[in-house]
Amino acid sequence: ETAMIYLNASAARFMHCGRAFHLGIIEGWKPSTVGNNITFGTAFHLYAHLKALGDIFAIAKAVEFYGKEPCTITHNKLTKQHLIDVCAAHSVRSSPYVVINDGTPNAASELKFHIPVNNEIVFCGTIDNLVTDSNGLVYIRDYKTTSSNPAGFFNHFLLSNQFIAYQLAIRTHQRAFPASLLASYKIAGIVIEAIFLSSANVKFETSQPFTHSDETLDFYQEQLETFKIPEDKPHGKFNGTCRTCSFSSWCNGFKEGYIRQPYSPVGD
């Protein structure tokens, strides 16, 4: 039987609005224009992963990737040189957290997880890395590249579906896949490392650790277990996410400027 694979962002979209989920995930409508701010963040993630593996050419490979990826909307500030500057500044930055690395190529970076939900769905995604502090405590760390104002930036993520899913993934692996790397550590919480790109000089900030209760994880898991493909493409009630939803202005029809890339099921 075919298992549908959904990334955590897709699940979050579904929970906010079944209509947006159907248009964006099932039917596969995507904006035909792509900003290099997204590609910039992906390139930085690549650098951070390679750096965690001890690759001395991490910056060069990230810049090469950034130069190859097509972007149809270009922010002048996000040049190759800016990427080099950000990565170079990060490479010498003092941080209270160190990526767990046992000396092999298997550093705890870009860790893929999967959560079997029901006969129809396997919920999956990727955790940026697992880090440890001077006391030996282990945290999930996630990178965010942003042009937002640093003030209050982290508050937005305290109840984010993304980070609830990360903790749920750890718990699920501990129960169902005890031999996996994700099940090997007791997680003390989550920390976010933000790279603010709007300032004249790149600015790094790390959040205070935060965590979610078992009750929150249980609620989220219940939401996933009732996760179904909306056959009638229902439109959700208006909420705060409609303001930023790509489909808010054309929920009842096609909008010029979008291309279709239908979602492909992944077999067992």
Salt bridges, closest charged atoms under 4 A:
GLU27 OE2 - HIS22 NE2 3.65
GLU27 OE2 - LYS233 NZ 2.55
ASP55 OD2 - LYS61 NZ 2.67
GLU64 OE2 - LYS68 NZ 3.36
GLU120 OE1 - LYS228 NZ 3.97
ASP128 OD2 - HIS45 NE2 3.10
ASP142 OD2 - LYS144 NZ 3.34
GLU193 OE2 - HIS90 NE2 2.69
GLU193 OE1 - ARG93 NH1 3.31
GLU193 OE1 - ARG141 NH1 3.40
GLU205 OE2 - LYS203 NZ 3.46
ASP214 OD1 - ARG171 NH1 3.72
ASP218 OD1 - ARG171 NH2 2.93
